[in-house]
């Protein structure tokens, strides 16, 4: 399934005040990557999903894109996967 411009859906799992999340969001916007953001402090299911892929930790940003989970990825990596 693809979104705008043939882009795969991108979900960014974050929490308020996270500087790494801010940098990733900025990088994705600069690369015109559309994304949905989920606050793991407000969504227990999202927090559980992050723990499941981050060795039990709530490491953010964690991204789901193109069927892959990425923990603290670079925006360029996310963009590459999103536009495949």
N, CA, C and O atoms as a CHARMM CRD file, in Angstrom:
* protein
*
  336
    1    1 UNK  N      0.85000  -1.18100   0.00000 PROA 1      0.00000
    2    1 UNK  CA     0.00000   0.00000   0.00000 PROA 1      0.00000
    3    1 UNK  C      0.89200   1.23800   0.00000 PROA 1      0.00000
    4    1 UNK  O      1.85400   1.32400   0.76300 PROA 1      0.00000
    5    2 UNK  N      0.56200   2.18700  -0.85800 PROA 2      0.00000
    6    2 UNK  CA     1.36800   3.40100  -0.90000 PROA 2      0.00000
    7    2 UNK  C      0.48400   4.61300  -0.67200 PROA 2      0.00000
    8    2 UNK  O     -0.73000   4.58000  -0.87600 PROA 2      0.00000
    9    3 UNK  N      1.13300   5.67600  -0.24400 PROA 3      0.00000
   10    3 UNK  CA     0.42600   6.91100   0.06500 PROA 3      0.00000
   11    3 UNK  C      0.73300   7.97100  -0.96600 PROA 3      0.00000
   12    3 UNK  O      0.82200   7.67300  -2.15700 PROA 3      0.00000
   13    4 UNK  N      0.89900   9.22100  -0.51700 PROA 4      0.00000
   14    4 UNK  CA     1.14700  10.33500  -1.42500 PROA 4      0.00000
   15    4 UNK  C      2.38600  10.10500  -2.28200 PROA 4      0.00000
   16    4 UNK  O      3.45100   9.76100  -1.76900 PROA 4      0.00000
   17    5 UNK  N      2.23900  10.29800  -3.59300 PROA 5      0.00000
   18    5 UNK  CA     3.38800  10.20100  -4.49100 PROA 5      0.00000
   19    5 UNK  C      4.01900   8.81900  -4.52000 PROA 5      0.00000
   20    5 UNK  O      5.21100   8.69000  -4.79600 PROA 5      0.00000
   21    6 UNK  N      3.22700   7.77100  -4.23700 PROA 6      0.00000
   22    6 UNK  CA     3.77300   6.42400  -4.23700 PROA 6      0.00000
   23    6 UNK  C      4.57600   6.08700  -2.99900 PROA 6      0.00000
   24    6 UNK  O      5.32200   5.10800  -2.98200 PROA 6      0.00000
   25    7 UNK  N      4.42800   6.88500  -1.97600 PROA 7      0.00000
   26    7 UNK  CA     5.18600   6.68300  -0.73200 PROA 7      0.00000
   27    7 UNK  C      4.52000   5.64200   0.15000 PROA 7      0.00000
   28    7 UNK  O      3.30000   5.64400   0.31100 PROA 7      0.00000
   29    8 UNK  N      5.33000   4.74500   0.72800 PROA 8      0.00000
   30    8 UNK  CA     4.81900   3.79600   1.71900 PROA 8      0.00000
   31    8 UNK  C      4.43700   4.56100   2.98100 PROA 8      0.00000
   32    8 UNK  O      5.05600   5.57900   3.29100 PROA 8      0.00000
   33    9 UNK  N      3.42700   4.08900   3.71600 PROA 9      0.00000
   34    9 UNK  CA     3.06000   4.76000   4.96100 PROA 9      0.00000
   35    9 UNK  C      4.22400   4.73700   5.97000 PROA 9      0.00000
   36    9 UNK  O      4.94100   3.74400   6.08900 PROA 9      0.00000
   37   10 UNK  N      4.38600   5.83500   6.67600 PROA 10     0.00000
   38   10 UNK  CA     5.44100   5.97500   7.67900 PROA 10     0.00000
   39   10 UNK  C      4.78500   6.35700   9.00500 PROA 10     0.00000
   40   10 UNK  O      4.02600   7.32400   9.07500 PROA 10     0.00000
   41   11 UNK  N      5.08400   5.59300  10.05000 PROA 11     0.00000
   42   11 UNK  CA     4.61200   5.92800  11.38800 PROA 11     0.00000
   43   11 UNK  C      5.82600   6.16600  12.27300 PROA 11     0.00000
   44   11 UNK  O      6.70600   5.31200  12.38600 PROA 11     0.00000
   45   12 UNK  N      5.86000   7.33700  12.89800 PROA 12     0.00000
   46   12 UNK  CA     6.94600   7.71100  13.80200 PROA 12     0.00000
   47   12 UNK  C      6.41100   7.62500  15.23000 PROA 12     0.00000
   48   12 UNK  O      5.45600   8.31600  15.58600 PROA 12     0.00000
   49   13 UNK  N      7.02400   6.78400  16.03300 PROA 13     0.00000
   50   13 UNK  CA     6.67200   6.65500  17.44200 PROA 13     0.00000
   51   13 UNK  C      7.61900   7.55600  18.23000 PROA 13     0.00000
   52   13 UNK  O      8.83800   7.44500  18.10800 PROA 13     0.00000
   53   14 UNK  N      7.05200   8.44500  19.03200 PROA 14     0.00000
   54   14 UNK  CA     7.85600   9.44900  19.72400 PROA 14     0.00000
   55   14 UNK  C      7.28700   9.71300  21.10800 PROA 14     0.00000
   56   14 UNK  O      6.33200   9.06600  21.53900 PROA 14     0.00000
   57   15 UNK  N      7.88900  10.67400  21.79500 PROA 15     0.00000
   58   15 UNK  CA     7.33000  11.17300  23.05300 PROA 15     0.00000
   59   15 UNK  C      7.69200  12.65500  23.14900 PROA 15     0.00000
   60   15 UNK  O      8.67500  13.09800  22.55500 PROA 15     0.00000
   61   16 UNK  N      6.90000  13.41400  23.89300 PROA 16     0.00000
   62   16 UNK  CA     7.12300  14.85500  24.00000 PROA 16     0.00000
   63   16 UNK  C      8.52100  15.18500  24.53600 PROA 16     0.00000
   64   16 UNK  O      9.02700  14.53500  25.45100 PROA 16     0.00000
   65   17 UNK  N      9.12100  16.20800  23.94200 PROA 17     0.00000
   66   17 UNK  CA    10.40300  16.71300  24.41800 PROA 17     0.00000
   67   17 UNK  C     11.61600  15.94000  23.94500 PROA 17     0.00000
   68   17 UNK  O     12.73500  16.26700  24.33900 PROA 17     0.00000
   69   18 UNK  N     11.43500  14.92800  23.11500 PROA 18     0.00000
   70   18 UNK  CA    12.56100  14.11500  22.64000 PROA 18     0.00000
   71   18 UNK  C     13.29900  14.85600  21.52800 PROA 18     0.00000
   72   18 UNK  O     12.73000  15.08700  20.46100 PROA 18     0.00000
   73   19 UNK  N     14.57000  15.23500  21.76200 PROA 19     0.00000
   74   19 UNK  CA    15.30700  15.97800  20.74100 PROA 19     0.00000
   75   19 UNK  C     15.59000  15.14100  19.49100 PROA 19     0.00000
   76   19 UNK  O     15.66300  15.68800  18.39000 PROA 19     0.00000
   77   20 UNK  N     15.74800  13.84200  19.64200 PROA 20     0.00000
   78   20 UNK  CA    16.01100  12.97900  18.48500 PROA 20     0.00000
   79   20 UNK  C     14.76600  12.86100  17.61200 PROA 20     0.00000
   80   20 UNK  O     14.86000  12.76100  16.38900 PROA 20     0.00000
   81   21 UNK  N     13.60300  12.87200  18.25200 PROA 21     0.00000
   82   21 UNK  CA    12.34100  12.84800  17.51200 PROA 21     0.00000
   83   21 UNK  C     12.18700  14.13600  16.70400 PROA 21     0.00000
   84   21 UNK  O     11.77300  14.11100  15.54500 PROA 21     0.00000
   85   22 UNK  N     12.52500  15.25500  17.33300 PROA 22     0.00000
   86   22 UNK  CA    12.46000  16.54000  16.64600 PROA 22     0.00000
   87   22 UNK  C     13.34600  16.53000  15.39900 PROA 22     0.00000
   88   22 UNK  O     12.92000  16.95800  14.32700 PROA 22     0.00000
   89   23 UNK  N     14.57000  16.04500  15.54300 PROA 23     0.00000
   90   23 UNK  CA    15.49000  16.01600  14.40600 PROA 23     0.00000
   91   23 UNK  C     14.99300  15.10700  13.29900 PROA 23     0.00000
   92   23 UNK  O     15.13000  15.43500  12.12100 PROA 23     0.00000
   93   24 UNK  N     14.41700  13.96800  13.66000 PROA 24     0.00000
   94   24 UNK  CA    13.89000  13.07100  12.64000 PROA 24     0.00000
   95   24 UNK  C     12.70800  13.71400  11.92700 PROA 24     0.00000
   96   24 UNK  O     12.63800  13.67500  10.69800 PROA 24     0.00000
   97   25 UNK  N     11.77700  14.30600  12.67400 PROA 25     0.00000
   98   25 UNK  CA    10.62500  14.96900  12.03800 PROA 25     0.00000
   99   25 UNK  C     11.09400  16.04300  11.06900 PROA 25     0.00000
  100   25 UNK  O     10.58700  16.14500   9.95200 PROA 25     0.00000
  101   26 UNK  N     12.05600  16.83700  11.49600 PROA 26     0.00000
  102   26 UNK  CA    12.58200  17.90600  10.63400 PROA 26     0.00000
  103   26 UNK  C     13.18700  17.31900   9.36100 PROA 26     0.00000
  104   26 UNK  O     12.94800  17.82500   8.26500 PROA 26     0.00000
  105   27 UNK  N     13.96600  16.25600   9.50900 PROA 27     0.00000
  106   27 UNK  CA    14.58500  15.62000   8.35000 PROA 27     0.00000
  107   27 UNK  C     13.57100  15.01800   7.40400 PROA 27     0.00000
  108   27 UNK  O     13.73900  15.09100   6.18700 PROA 27     0.00000
  109   28 UNK  N     12.51900  14.42100   7.94600 PROA 28     0.00000
  110   28 UNK  CA    11.48700  13.84700   7.08800 PROA 28     0.00000
  111   28 UNK  C     10.73400  14.93600   6.33300 PROA 28     0.00000
  112   28 UNK  O     10.43500  14.78700   5.14800 PROA 28     0.00000
  113   29 UNK  N     10.43100  16.03300   7.02600 PROA 29     0.00000
  114   29 UNK  CA     9.73900  17.14700   6.34300 PROA 29     0.00000
  115   29 UNK  C     10.59900  17.72400   5.22700 PROA 29     0.00000
  116   29 UNK  O     10.08600  18.05800   4.15900 PROA 29     0.00000
  117   30 UNK  N     11.89000  17.84300   5.46400 PROA 30     0.00000
  118   30 UNK  CA    12.79700  18.37100   4.43100 PROA 30     0.00000
  119   30 UNK  C     12.85400  17.46000   3.20900 PROA 30     0.00000
  120   30 UNK  O     13.12300  17.91600   2.09800 PROA 30     0.00000
  121   31 UNK  N     12.60100  16.17900   3.41800 PROA 31     0.00000
  122   31 UNK  CA    12.62400  15.20300   2.32800 PROA 31     0.00000
  123   31 UNK  C     11.22700  14.92300   1.78100 PROA 31     0.00000
  124   31 UNK  O     11.03000  14.01200   0.97700 PROA 31     0.00000
  125   32 UNK  N     10.25800  15.72400   2.23400 PROA 32     0.00000
  126   32 UNK  CA     8.86400  15.58600   1.79700 PROA 32     0.00000
  127   32 UNK  C      8.29500  14.19400   2.04500 PROA 32     0.00000
  128   32 UNK  O      7.56500  13.65100   1.21700 PROA 32     0.00000
  129   33 UNK  N      8.63700  13.63000   3.19000 PROA 33     0.00000
  130   33 UNK  CA     8.10000  12.33200   3.59000 PROA 33     0.00000
  131   33 UNK  C      6.91400  12.57400   4.51700 PROA 33     0.00000
  132   33 UNK  O      7.05800  13.13700   5.60200 PROA 33     0.00000
  133   34 UNK  N      5.74200  12.13800   4.06900 PROA 34     0.00000
  134   34 UNK  CA     4.54400  12.25400   4.91400 PROA 34     0.00000
  135   34 UNK  C      4.62200  11.17800   5.99100 PROA 34     0.00000
  136   34 UNK  O      5.06600  10.06000   5.73000 PROA 34     0.00000
  137   35 UNK  N      4.19200  11.51700   7.19700 PROA 35     0.00000
  138   35 UNK  CA     4.23100  10.54000   8.27800 PROA 35     0.00000
  139   35 UNK  C      3.12500  10.80700   9.28300 PROA 35     0.00000
  140   35 UNK  O      2.59500  11.91400   9.38800 PROA 35     0.00000
  141   36 UNK  N      2.79800   9.75600  10.01800 PROA 36     0.00000
  142   36 UNK  CA     1.87700   9.83600  11.13700 PROA 36     0.00000
  143   36 UNK  C      2.71900   9.70200  12.39100 PROA 36     0.00000
  144   36 UNK  O      3.59500   8.84100  12.46600 PROA 36     0.00000
  145   37 UNK  N      2.45700  10.54800  13.37300 PROA 37     0.00000
  146   37 UNK  CA     3.22000  10.49300  14.62000 PROA 37     0.00000
  147   37 UNK  C      2.34500   9.97500  15.75000 PROA 37     0.00000
  148   37 UNK  O      1.18800  10.37300  15.88000 PROA 37     0.00000
  149   38 UNK  N      2.90700   9.07800  16.57400 PROA 38     0.00000
  150   38 UNK  CA     2.18800   8.51000  17.70100 PROA 38     0.00000
  151   38 UNK  C      3.00700   8.73800  18.96800 PROA 38     0.00000
  152   38 UNK  O      4.18100   8.37200  19.03000 PROA 38     0.00000
  153   39 UNK  N      2.38500   9.34200  19.97200 PROA 39     0.00000
  154   39 UNK  CA     3.02500   9.60900  21.26200 PROA 39     0.00000
  155   39 UNK  C      2.91600   8.35200  22.12200 PROA 39     0.00000
  156   39 UNK  O      1.81600   7.96200  22.51400 PROA 39     0.00000
  157   40 UNK  N      4.03900   7.72400  22.41400 PROA 40     0.00000
  158   40 UNK  CA     3.99800   6.47200  23.17900 PROA 40     0.00000
  159   40 UNK  C      3.59100   6.69000  24.63500 PROA 40     0.00000
  160   40 UNK  O      3.19200   5.73800  25.30600 PROA 40     0.00000
  161   41 UNK  N      3.68400   7.91500  25.13500 PROA 41     0.00000
  162   41 UNK  CA     3.22800   8.18400  26.49900 PROA 41     0.00000
  163   41 UNK  C      1.71000   8.27300  26.56700 PROA 41     0.00000
  164   41 UNK  O      1.11900   8.06000  27.62600 PROA 41     0.00000
  165   42 UNK  N      1.07600   8.58800  25.43100 PROA 42     0.00000
  166   42 UNK  CA    -0.38000   8.71200  25.39400 PROA 42     0.00000
  167   42 UNK  C     -1.05400   7.44600  24.87400 PROA 42     0.00000
  168   42 UNK  O     -2.27100   7.30400  24.99500 PROA 42     0.00000
  169   43 UNK  N     -0.28700   6.53200  24.30200 PROA 43     0.00000
  170   43 UNK  CA    -0.85500   5.33800  23.68300 PROA 43     0.00000
  171   43 UNK  C     -0.12000   4.08400  24.18300 PROA 43     0.00000
  172   43 UNK  O      0.95500   3.75600  23.68300 PROA 43     0.00000
  173   44 UNK  N     -0.69600   3.39200  25.16200 PROA 44     0.00000
  174   44 UNK  CA    -0.02700   2.20700  25.72900 PROA 44     0.00000
  175   44 UNK  C      0.27000   1.11200  24.70500 PROA 44     0.00000
  176   44 UNK  O      1.28300   0.42300  24.81800 PROA 44     0.00000
  177   45 UNK  N     -0.60000   0.94500  23.71000 PROA 45     0.00000
  178   45 UNK  CA    -0.34700  -0.05900  22.67900 PROA 45     0.00000
  179   45 UNK  C      0.87400   0.30800  21.84100 PROA 45     0.00000
  180   45 UNK  O      1.66000  -0.55900  21.45800 PROA 45     0.00000
  181   46 UNK  N      1.02400   1.59200  21.56300 PROA 46     0.00000
  182   46 UNK  CA     2.18900   2.05400  20.80900 PROA 46     0.00000
  183   46 UNK  C      3.46200   1.84600  21.62700 PROA 46     0.00000
  184   46 UNK  O      4.48500   1.42900  21.08300 PROA 46     0.00000
  185   47 UNK  N      3.40700   2.13000  22.91900 PROA 47     0.00000
  186   47 UNK  CA     4.56500   1.91500  23.78800 PROA 47     0.00000
  187   47 UNK  C      4.94800   0.44100  23.80500 PROA 47     0.00000
  188   47 UNK  O      6.13400   0.11100  23.78800 PROA 47     0.00000
  189   48 UNK  N      3.96100  -0.44400  23.84000 PROA 48     0.00000
  190   48 UNK  CA     4.22200  -1.88500  23.82500 PROA 48     0.00000
  191   48 UNK  C      4.85600  -2.31000  22.50600 PROA 48     0.00000
  192   48 UNK  O      5.75500  -3.15100  22.48900 PROA 48     0.00000
  193   49 UNK  N      4.39000  -1.73100  21.39900 PROA 49     0.00000
  194   49 UNK  CA     4.96100  -2.05600  20.08100 PROA 49     0.00000
  195   49 UNK  C      6.43000  -1.65300  20.02500 PROA 49     0.00000
  196   49 UNK  O      7.26400  -2.39500  19.50600 PROA 49     0.00000
  197   50 UNK  N      6.74400  -0.47500  20.56000 PROA 50     0.00000
  198   50 UNK  CA     8.13500  -0.00700  20.56900 PROA 50     0.00000
  199   50 UNK  C      8.99000  -0.92500  21.44100 PROA 50     0.00000
  200   50 UNK  O     10.08600  -1.31500  21.03800 PROA 50     0.00000
  201   51 UNK  N      8.50500  -1.27000  22.61800 PROA 51     0.00000
  202   51 UNK  CA     9.26300  -2.18200  23.49500 PROA 51     0.00000
  203   51 UNK  C      9.52700  -3.52000  22.81600 PROA 51     0.00000
  204   51 UNK  O     10.58200  -4.12400  23.00800 PROA 51     0.00000
  205   52 UNK  N      8.56700  -3.97800  22.02400 PROA 52     0.00000
  206   52 UNK  CA     8.69700  -5.27300  21.34800 PROA 52     0.00000
  207   52 UNK  C      9.82600  -5.28400  20.31800 PROA 52     0.00000
  208   52 UNK  O     10.42500  -6.32900  20.06500 PROA 52     0.00000
  209   53 UNK  N     10.11700  -4.13200  19.72600 PROA 53     0.00000
  210   53 UNK  CA    11.16000  -4.08700  18.69300 PROA 53     0.00000
  211   53 UNK  C     12.45100  -3.43200  19.17500 PROA 53     0.00000
  212   53 UNK  O     13.44400  -3.41000  18.44700 PROA 53     0.00000
  213   54 UNK  N     12.44400  -2.89400  20.40900 PROA 54     0.00000
  214   54 UNK  CA    13.62000  -2.18000  20.92800 PROA 54     0.00000
  215   54 UNK  C     14.15800  -2.85200  22.19200 PROA 54     0.00000
  216   54 UNK  O     14.53400  -2.18300  23.15500 PROA 54     0.00000
  217   55 UNK  N     14.18700  -4.17500  22.17000 PROA 55     0.00000
  218   55 UNK  CA    14.76600  -4.94500  23.29000 PROA 55     0.00000
  219   55 UNK  C     14.17300  -4.57900  24.64700 PROA 55     0.00000
  220   55 UNK  O     14.88600  -4.51900  25.64900 PROA 55     0.00000
  221   56 UNK  N     12.86300  -4.33500  24.67000 PROA 56     0.00000
  222   56 UNK  CA    12.18100  -4.03500  25.92000 PROA 56     0.00000
  223   56 UNK  C     12.25000  -2.58800  26.35100 PROA 56     0.00000
  224   56 UNK  O     11.70600  -2.22400  27.39400 PROA 56     0.00000
  225   57 UNK  N     12.91500  -1.75300  25.56300 PROA 57     0.00000
  226   57 UNK  CA    13.06300  -0.33100  25.89900 PROA 57     0.00000
  227   57 UNK  C     12.05400   0.51600  25.13100 PROA 57     0.00000
  228   57 UNK  O     11.56000   0.10800  24.08000 PROA 57     0.00000
  229   58 UNK  N     11.75900   1.67700  25.65600 PROA 58     0.00000
  230   58 UNK  CA    10.89700   2.62700  24.95400 PROA 58     0.00000
  231   58 UNK  C     11.76300   3.64600  24.23200 PROA 58     0.00000
  232   58 UNK  O     11.66600   4.84900  24.47300 PROA 58     0.00000
  233   59 UNK  N     12.60400   3.14900  23.34900 PROA 59     0.00000
  234   59 UNK  CA    13.52500   3.99700  22.59900 PROA 59     0.00000
  235   59 UNK  C     12.77000   4.70600  21.48100 PROA 59     0.00000
  236   59 UNK  O     12.09700   4.07500  20.66600 PROA 59     0.00000
  237   60 UNK  N     12.89300   6.01000  21.46100 PROA 60     0.00000
  238   60 UNK  CA    12.27900   6.80500  20.39600 PROA 60     0.00000
  239   60 UNK  C     13.31700   7.75300  19.82400 PROA 60     0.00000
  240   60 UNK  O     14.23600   8.16300  20.53200 PROA 60     0.00000
  241   61 UNK  N     13.18300   8.10600  18.55400 PROA 61     0.00000
  242   61 UNK  CA    12.10900   7.68300  17.67300 PROA 61     0.00000
  243   61 UNK  C     12.29500   6.23900  17.19400 PROA 61     0.00000
  244   61 UNK  O     13.40800   5.77900  16.93800 PROA 61     0.00000
  245   62 UNK  N     11.17400   5.55700  17.08700 PROA 62     0.00000
  246   62 UNK  CA    11.10400   4.26200  16.43000 PROA 62     0.00000
  247   62 UNK  C     10.13000   4.45200  15.27600 PROA 62     0.00000
  248   62 UNK  O      9.09500   5.10200  15.42500 PROA 62     0.00000
  249   63 UNK  N     10.46700   3.88300  14.13500 PROA 63     0.00000
  250   63 UNK  CA     9.68400   4.11300  12.91500 PROA 63     0.00000
  251   63 UNK  C      9.25900   2.78700  12.31300 PROA 63     0.00000
  252   63 UNK  O     10.02100   1.82000  12.29200 PROA 63     0.00000
  253   64 UNK  N      8.01900   2.75900  11.82300 PROA 64     0.00000
  254   64 UNK  CA     7.54500   1.61900  11.03300 PROA 64     0.00000
  255   64 UNK  C      7.34400   2.13000   9.61300 PROA 64     0.00000
  256   64 UNK  O      6.55700   3.04500   9.37300 PROA 64     0.00000
  257   65 UNK  N      8.07500   1.52000   8.66800 PROA 65     0.00000
  258   65 UNK  CA     7.98500   1.92600   7.26100 PROA 65     0.00000
  259   65 UNK  C      8.27100   0.71200   6.38700 PROA 65     0.00000
  260   65 UNK  O      9.19500  -0.05600   6.65300 PROA 65     0.00000
  261   66 UNK  N      7.47800   0.55300   5.35400 PROA 66     0.00000
  262   66 UNK  CA     7.68500  -0.51700   4.36500 PROA 66     0.00000
  263   66 UNK  C      7.83900  -1.88600   5.02400 PROA 66     0.00000
  264   66 UNK  O      8.66600  -2.69600   4.60600 PROA 66     0.00000
  265   67 UNK  N      7.03200  -2.13600   6.06400 PROA 67     0.00000
  266   67 UNK  CA     7.07000  -3.41800   6.73900 PROA 67     0.00000
  267   67 UNK  C      8.25500  -3.63100   7.66000 PROA 67     0.00000
  268   67 UNK  O      8.45700  -4.73300   8.16900 PROA 67     0.00000
  269   68 UNK  N      9.04200  -2.58600   7.87900 PROA 68     0.00000
  270   68 UNK  CA    10.23600  -2.68600   8.72400 PROA 68     0.00000
  271   68 UNK  C     10.11500  -1.75800   9.93100 PROA 68     0.00000
  272   68 UNK  O      9.50100  -0.69300   9.86500 PROA 68     0.00000
  273   69 UNK  N     10.71800  -2.19500  11.02700 PROA 69     0.00000
  274   69 UNK  CA    10.83400  -1.37600  12.23200 PROA 69     0.00000
  275   69 UNK  C     12.26900  -0.87400  12.33400 PROA 69     0.00000
  276   69 UNK  O     13.21600  -1.65200  12.21900 PROA 69     0.00000
  277   70 UNK  N     12.42100   0.42000  12.54900 PROA 70     0.00000
  278   70 UNK  CA    13.74100   1.04100  12.67200 PROA 70     0.00000
  279   70 UNK  C     13.79000   1.79800  13.99700 PROA 70     0.00000
  280   70 UNK  O     12.90200   2.59700  14.29300 PROA 70     0.00000
  281   71 UNK  N     14.81800   1.55000  14.78300 PROA 71     0.00000
  282   71 UNK  CA    14.98100   2.22500  16.06700 PROA 71     0.00000
  283   71 UNK  C     16.02100   3.32800  15.89800 PROA 71     0.00000
  284   71 UNK  O     17.17000   3.06900  15.54200 PROA 71     0.00000
  285   72 UNK  N     15.59500   4.56500  16.16000 PROA 72     0.00000
  286   72 UNK  CA    16.44300   5.75100  16.05100 PROA 72     0.00000
  287   72 UNK  C     17.12700   5.85200  14.68100 PROA 72     0.00000
  288   72 UNK  O     18.35100   5.95900  14.60300 PROA 72     0.00000
  289   73 UNK  N     16.32800   5.81700  13.59800 PROA 73     0.00000
  290   73 UNK  CA    16.91800   5.85300  12.26000 PROA 73     0.00000
  291   73 UNK  C     17.25300   7.26500  11.79400 PROA 73     0.00000
  292   73 UNK  O     16.81100   8.25400  12.37800 PROA 73     0.00000
  293   74 UNK  N     18.02800   7.32900  10.74900 PROA 74     0.00000
  294   74 UNK  CA    18.29200   8.60300  10.06800 PROA 74     0.00000
  295   74 UNK  C     17.13200   8.88100   9.11900 PROA 74     0.00000
  296   74 UNK  O     16.53200   7.95300   8.57700 PROA 74     0.00000
  297   75 UNK  N     16.81800  10.15400   8.91900 PROA 75     0.00000
  298   75 UNK  CA    15.72600  10.53400   8.02500 PROA 75     0.00000
  299   75 UNK  C     15.97500  10.02500   6.60900 PROA 75     0.00000
  300   75 UNK  O     15.03600   9.62500   5.92200 PROA 75     0.00000
  301   76 UNK  N     17.22100  10.03700   6.17100 PROA 76     0.00000
  302   76 UNK  CA    17.54400   9.57600   4.81600 PROA 76     0.00000
  303   76 UNK  C     17.19200   8.10000   4.64600 PROA 76     0.00000
  304   76 UNK  O     16.71400   7.69400   3.58700 PROA 76     0.00000
  305   77 UNK  N     17.42400   7.30500   5.67100 PROA 77     0.00000
  306   77 UNK  CA    17.09300   5.87700   5.61600 PROA 77     0.00000
  307   77 UNK  C     15.58700   5.67900   5.52000 PROA 77     0.00000
  308   77 UNK  O     15.11600   4.86200   4.73000 PROA 77     0.00000
  309   78 UNK  N     14.83400   6.42300   6.31900 PROA 78     0.00000
  310   78 UNK  CA    13.37500   6.32800   6.29200 PROA 78     0.00000
  311   78 UNK  C     12.85500   6.74700   4.91600 PROA 78     0.00000
  312   78 UNK  O     11.99000   6.08100   4.34700 PROA 78     0.00000
  313   79 UNK  N     13.38000   7.84400   4.38800 PROA 79     0.00000
  314   79 UNK  CA    12.94600   8.32800   3.07900 PROA 79     0.00000
  315   79 UNK  C     13.22400   7.30100   1.99000 PROA 79     0.00000
  316   79 UNK  O     12.38500   7.07900   1.11700 PROA 79     0.00000
  317   80 UNK  N     14.39500   6.67400   2.03500 PROA 80     0.00000
  318   80 UNK  CA    14.75700   5.67700   1.04300 PROA 80     0.00000
  319   80 UNK  C     13.76400   4.51100   1.06700 PROA 80     0.00000
  320   80 UNK  O     13.31100   4.05200   0.01900 PROA 80     0.00000
  321   81 UNK  N     13.43600   4.04300   2.26000 PROA 81     0.00000
  322   81 UNK  CA    12.48800   2.93800   2.38600 PROA 81     0.00000
  323   81 UNK  C     11.06600   3.38100   1.97800 PROA 81     0.00000
  324   81 UNK  O     10.33600   2.61700   1.34700 PROA 81     0.00000
  325   82 UNK  N     10.68900   4.59000   2.33400 PROA 82     0.00000
  326   82 UNK  CA     9.34400   5.08200   2.05300 PROA 82     0.00000
  327   82 UNK  C      9.10300   5.20100   0.55900 PROA 82     0.00000
  328   82 UNK  O      8.00700   4.91600   0.07700 PROA 82     0.00000
  329   83 UNK  N     10.11700   5.61700  -0.16700 PROA 83     0.00000
  330   83 UNK  CA     9.96500   5.81700  -1.60400 PROA 83     0.00000
  331   83 UNK  C     10.48500   4.64500  -2.41300 PROA 83     0.00000
  332   83 UNK  O     10.35500   4.61900  -3.63700 PROA 83     0.00000
  333   84 UNK  N     11.09000   3.64600  -1.70800 PROA 84     0.00000
  334   84 UNK  CA    11.53300   2.38000  -2.27400 PROA 84     0.00000
  335   84 UNK  C     12.08400   2.47600  -3.63300 PROA 84     0.00000
  336   84 UNK  O     12.48800   1.46600  -4.20800 PROA 84     0.00000
